[in-house]
């Protein structure tokens, strides 16, 4: 279901019995959960009318008692199952309990499942769909929506920023609105009374993601700037970024370049790559640029090398950073 139904309910103060909030965008998930909690529970008698079971393996009788007890001085109470995984991989006893319970949740209860992942095809989810329920998958925002959101956040502080600089900020941040919001707040505090956010302000304070450094390393290699490529690698070492994580990001990066090359080979237009890959246009543009530097055979070789290095590190055959430096020298010189 769309988040639009949830917005409508919040506006009209008309609530369902069961809510399932899940997905990768924690910022939106938390935001709408708090909106719902404030509407349903408020501040009065919160200790009695707001019950949270966080994590896995809770006593099922306690959950049953919480659902069956009446709200105190209120029409509604909220019971929250947070990161319980019962909608993804429940134990046998949990599955049986919820199969019975979900069919008969009292009307005075607002039962919320706040999860990272669910199994949308499970029997429990099929039961929920037949009840008075709202199910929302909080995905990462599309690039246009994200750019507009960043612009609004800065505007809320009475700051202005160019679209190109918003894209630059997003390119250098970790995915997810929570991290982006933290970087926005840092920039705002850094520039003080200045009204316009400039790129130098972004560079001065943000913590660049490991993924953005990978992009910049490949950019440096393409531009024949080996010193910069090694500096970026050294920055990650100073920041104590684990080598296996760097290898994972490199593998993901080369895999994406390979997919883009294969799509282009199949005749897919450059303008369609972002849609076909399910990524933001400004990210797809980067991959398109990187396809010009590597052949398909070279990418296959580099992916195999990443896997080999990962195995050598995990089995203790070689030092991770030594392997990374050798690997970077290989890419820089295209000695493969």
C-alpha positions as CSV (number, residue, x, y, z in Angstrom):
1,X,0.0,0.0,0.0
2,X,1.0,3.6,-0.6
3,X,2.2,5.9,2.2
4,X,-0.7,8.2,0.9
5,X,-3.3,6.1,2.8
6,X,-1.2,6.5,6.0
7,X,-1.0,10.2,5.5
8,X,-4.8,10.3,5.0
9,X,-5.4,8.4,8.2
10,X,-3.1,10.7,10.2
11,X,-4.9,13.8,8.8
12,X,-8.4,12.4,9.6
13,X,-7.5,10.7,12.9
14,X,-8.9,7.5,11.6
15,X,-6.7,4.5,12.3
16,X,-6.4,0.8,11.3
17,X,-5.9,-2.0,13.7
18,X,-2.7,-3.4,12.3
19,X,0.3,-1.5,10.7
20,X,3.3,-3.0,9.0
21,X,6.2,-0.6,8.6
22,X,9.2,-2.0,6.9
23,X,11.9,-1.2,4.3
24,X,15.3,0.3,4.0
25,X,14.6,4.0,4.5
26,X,14.8,4.2,8.3
27,X,14.3,8.0,8.4
28,X,10.9,7.9,6.8
29,X,9.9,4.8,8.7
30,X,10.8,6.4,12.0
31,X,9.2,9.7,11.0
32,X,5.8,8.2,10.2
33,X,5.9,5.8,13.1
34,X,6.3,8.8,15.5
35,X,3.5,10.6,13.7
36,X,1.3,7.6,14.3
37,X,2.4,7.1,17.9
38,X,1.7,10.8,18.8
39,X,-1.8,10.6,17.2
40,X,-2.8,7.3,18.8
41,X,-1.1,7.5,22.2
42,X,-0.3,11.2,22.9
43,X,1.3,12.0,26.2
44,X,-1.5,11.2,28.6
45,X,-1.1,7.7,30.3
46,X,1.6,6.8,27.8
47,X,3.1,4.3,30.3
48,X,-0.1,2.3,30.2
49,X,-1.1,2.7,26.6
50,X,2.2,2.4,24.8
51,X,3.9,-1.0,24.9
52,X,7.0,-2.0,22.9
53,X,8.4,-5.5,22.4
54,X,11.9,-4.9,20.9
55,X,13.9,-7.7,19.4
56,X,13.2,-11.4,19.0
57,X,11.9,-14.2,21.3
58,X,9.5,-12.4,23.6
59,X,7.1,-14.3,25.9
60,X,4.0,-14.9,23.9
61,X,1.7,-14.7,26.9
62,X,2.9,-11.2,27.8
63,X,2.2,-10.1,24.2
64,X,-1.3,-11.7,24.5
65,X,-2.0,-9.9,27.8
66,X,-0.8,-6.6,26.3
67,X,-3.2,-7.0,23.4
68,X,-6.2,-8.0,25.6
69,X,-5.8,-5.4,28.3
70,X,-7.9,-2.3,27.9
71,X,-6.5,1.2,27.3
72,X,-6.4,3.5,30.3
73,X,-8.4,6.7,30.0
74,X,-8.2,6.5,26.2
75,X,-10.0,5.0,23.3
76,X,-6.8,3.4,21.9
77,X,-3.5,1.8,22.9
78,X,-0.5,1.0,20.8
79,X,1.4,-2.3,20.9
80,X,4.7,-2.4,18.9
81,X,6.6,-5.3,17.7
82,X,10.0,-3.8,16.8
83,X,12.6,-5.8,14.8
84,X,10.9,-9.0,15.9
85,X,11.3,-10.8,12.5
86,X,8.0,-12.6,13.1
87,X,6.9,-11.5,9.6
88,X,10.1,-12.8,8.1
89,X,11.2,-16.0,9.9
90,X,9.0,-16.8,12.9
91,X,9.6,-19.8,15.1
92,X,6.9,-22.5,15.0
93,X,5.3,-21.3,18.3
94,X,5.4,-17.7,17.2
95,X,3.8,-18.6,13.8
96,X,1.0,-20.5,15.5
97,X,0.4,-17.7,18.0
98,X,0.3,-14.9,15.4
99,X,-1.9,-16.9,13.0
100,X,-4.6,-17.0,15.7
101,X,-4.0,-13.5,17.2
102,X,-3.9,-11.5,13.9
103,X,-7.4,-12.7,13.0
104,X,-8.9,-11.2,16.2
105,X,-6.9,-8.0,17.2
106,X,-9.2,-5.9,19.5
107,X,-10.6,-2.7,18.0
108,X,-9.0,-0.6,20.8
109,X,-5.5,-1.8,19.8
110,X,-3.2,-0.3,17.2
111,X,-0.7,-3.1,16.6
112,X,2.4,-2.0,14.8
113,X,5.1,-4.2,13.3
114,X,8.2,-2.1,12.8
115,X,10.6,-4.2,10.8
116,X,13.6,-4.1,8.5
117,X,12.4,-7.0,6.3
118,X,9.3,-9.1,5.9
119,X,8.3,-12.0,3.8
120,X,5.4,-10.5,1.8
121,X,4.3,-13.9,0.6
122,X,4.1,-15.5,4.1
123,X,0.9,-16.8,5.6
124,X,1.1,-14.2,8.4
125,X,1.3,-11.4,5.8
126,X,-1.7,-12.9,3.9
127,X,-3.7,-12.8,7.1
128,X,-2.7,-9.2,7.8
129,X,-3.8,-8.2,4.3
130,X,-7.3,-9.5,5.0
131,X,-7.6,-7.4,8.2
132,X,-8.1,-3.7,8.8
133,X,-4.4,-3.0,8.0
134,X,-2.0,-0.6,6.5
135,X,1.3,-2.0,5.0
136,X,4.0,0.5,4.0
137,X,7.3,-0.4,2.4
138,X,9.6,2.6,3.0
139,X,12.0,2.6,0.1
140,X,14.8,5.0,-0.5
141,X,13.4,8.1,-2.2
142,X,13.8,8.5,-5.9
143,X,16.5,11.0,-6.9
144,X,14.1,13.9,-7.8
145,X,12.2,13.5,-4.5
146,X,15.4,13.3,-2.6
147,X,16.8,16.4,-4.2
148,X,13.6,18.3,-3.4
149,X,13.7,17.1,0.2
150,X,17.3,18.3,0.6
151,X,16.4,21.7,-0.8
152,X,13.4,21.9,1.6
153,X,15.7,21.0,4.5
154,X,18.1,23.8,3.7
155,X,15.2,26.2,3.1
156,X,13.9,25.4,6.6
157,X,17.1,26.9,7.9
158,X,16.7,29.8,5.5
159,X,19.7,28.6,3.4
160,X,19.9,28.3,-0.4
161,X,21.8,25.7,-2.4
162,X,22.2,25.0,-6.1
163,X,20.8,21.8,-7.6
164,X,24.3,20.7,-8.8
165,X,25.6,21.1,-5.2
166,X,22.8,19.1,-3.8
167,X,23.7,16.3,-6.3
168,X,27.3,16.7,-5.2
169,X,26.3,16.3,-1.5
170,X,24.2,13.2,-2.3
171,X,27.1,11.7,-4.3
172,X,29.3,11.9,-1.3
173,X,27.0,10.8,1.5
174,X,25.9,7.4,2.6
175,X,22.6,6.2,1.2
176,X,19.7,7.0,3.6
177,X,18.0,10.2,4.7
178,X,19.3,9.9,8.3
179,X,22.9,10.3,7.3
180,X,22.1,13.0,4.8
181,X,20.1,15.0,7.4
182,X,23.2,14.8,9.8
183,X,25.4,16.2,7.0
184,X,22.9,19.0,6.3
185,X,22.9,20.0,10.0
186,X,26.7,20.0,10.0
187,X,26.8,22.3,6.9
188,X,24.2,24.7,8.4
189,X,26.1,25.0,11.7
190,X,29.4,25.4,9.8
191,X,28.3,28.3,7.5
192,X,26.6,30.2,10.4
193,X,24.8,33.3,9.1
194,X,25.9,32.8,5.5
195,X,22.8,32.3,3.3
196,X,24.1,30.4,0.3
197,X,25.7,26.9,0.7
198,X,28.7,26.5,-1.6
199,X,30.6,23.4,-2.6
200,X,33.6,24.4,-0.5
201,X,31.3,24.3,2.6
202,X,30.2,20.8,1.7
203,X,33.8,19.7,1.3
204,X,34.8,21.3,4.6
205,X,32.5,19.4,6.9
206,X,30.9,16.3,5.4
207,X,32.1,12.8,6.1
208,X,32.5,11.3,2.7
209,X,31.2,7.7,2.4
210,X,33.5,4.9,1.4
211,X,31.4,4.4,-1.7
212,X,32.0,7.9,-2.8
213,X,35.7,7.5,-2.3
214,X,35.5,4.4,-4.6
215,X,33.9,6.5,-7.3
216,X,36.6,9.2,-6.8
217,X,39.4,6.6,-7.0
218,X,38.1,5.2,-10.3
219,X,37.7,8.8,-11.5
220,X,41.3,9.5,-10.6
221,X,42.5,6.4,-12.5
222,X,40.5,7.4,-15.6
223,X,42.0,10.9,-15.4
224,X,45.5,9.4,-15.1
225,X,46.0,10.8,-11.6
226,X,47.5,7.9,-9.7
227,X,48.7,10.1,-6.8
228,X,45.1,11.1,-6.1
229,X,43.9,7.5,-6.4
230,X,46.5,6.3,-3.8
231,X,45.7,9.3,-1.6
232,X,42.0,8.3,-1.5
233,X,43.0,4.7,-0.7
234,X,45.3,5.9,2.0
235,X,42.5,8.1,3.4
236,X,40.3,5.0,3.8
237,X,43.2,3.2,5.6
238,X,43.6,6.2,8.0
239,X,39.8,6.1,8.6
240,X,40.2,2.3,9.4
241,X,37.8,1.3,6.7
242,X,38.0,-2.6,6.6
243,X,39.6,-3.9,3.5
244,X,36.9,-6.6,3.0
245,X,34.3,-3.8,2.9
246,X,36.4,-1.9,0.3
247,X,36.6,-5.0,-1.8
248,X,32.8,-5.5,-1.5
249,X,32.3,-1.9,-2.7
250,X,34.8,-2.4,-5.5
251,X,33.1,-5.6,-6.6
252,X,29.7,-3.9,-6.5
253,X,31.1,-1.0,-8.5
254,X,32.7,-3.2,-11.2
255,X,29.5,-5.4,-11.4
256,X,27.4,-2.3,-12.0
257,X,29.9,-1.1,-14.7
258,X,29.6,-4.6,-16.3
259,X,25.8,-4.5,-16.2
260,X,25.8,-1.0,-17.8
261,X,28.2,-2.2,-20.6
262,X,26.0,-5.2,-21.3
263,X,22.9,-3.1,-21.4
264,X,24.5,-0.7,-23.9
265,X,25.6,-3.7,-25.9
266,X,22.0,-4.9,-26.0
267,X,21.0,-1.5,-27.5
268,X,19.6,0.1,-24.4
269,X,19.8,3.9,-24.7
270,X,22.1,5.8,-22.2
271,X,19.0,7.8,-21.1
272,X,17.3,4.5,-20.0
273,X,20.2,3.1,-18.0
274,X,19.1,4.7,-14.7
275,X,15.7,3.2,-15.1
276,X,17.0,-0.2,-16.1
277,X,19.4,-0.3,-13.2
278,X,17.0,1.1,-10.7
279,X,19.3,3.9,-9.6
280,X,19.4,7.7,-9.5
281,X,20.3,9.3,-12.8
282,X,23.3,11.1,-11.4
283,X,24.7,7.7,-10.2
284,X,24.0,6.1,-13.5
285,X,25.9,8.9,-15.2
286,X,29.0,8.0,-13.2
287,X,28.8,4.4,-14.2
288,X,28.3,5.4,-17.9
289,X,31.5,7.4,-17.7
290,X,33.4,4.5,-16.1
291,X,32.3,2.1,-18.8
292,X,34.6,3.9,-21.3
293,X,37.7,3.0,-19.3
294,X,37.2,-0.8,-19.0
295,X,36.5,-3.6,-21.4
296,X,34.2,-6.4,-20.5
297,X,37.1,-8.8,-20.3
298,X,39.0,-6.4,-17.9
299,X,36.0,-6.1,-15.6
300,X,35.7,-9.9,-15.4
301,X,39.4,-10.0,-14.5
302,X,39.0,-7.3,-11.8
303,X,36.0,-9.0,-10.3
304,X,38.0,-12.3,-10.1
305,X,40.9,-10.4,-8.4
306,X,38.6,-8.9,-5.8
307,X,37.2,-12.3,-5.0
308,X,40.8,-13.8,-4.8
309,X,42.0,-11.0,-2.5
310,X,39.0,-11.4,-0.2
311,X,39.8,-15.1,0.1
312,X,43.5,-14.4,0.7
313,X,42.7,-11.9,3.5
314,X,40.1,-14.2,5.2
315,X,42.5,-17.2,5.1
316,X,45.4,-15.1,6.4
317,X,47.6,-15.6,3.3
318,X,48.3,-11.9,2.8
319,X,48.0,-8.4,4.3
320,X,44.9,-6.6,3.1
321,X,46.4,-3.2,2.6
322,X,49.4,-4.6,0.7
323,X,47.0,-6.4,-1.6
324,X,45.0,-3.3,-2.1
325,X,48.0,-1.2,-3.0
326,X,49.2,-3.8,-5.5
327,X,45.7,-4.0,-6.9
328,X,45.5,-0.2,-7.3
329,X,48.9,-0.2,-9.1
330,X,47.5,-2.9,-11.5
331,X,44.4,-0.8,-12.3
332,X,46.4,2.4,-12.7
333,X,48.8,0.8,-15.2
334,X,46.1,-1.4,-16.8
335,X,48.6,-4.3,-16.3
336,X,46.0,-7.0,-16.9
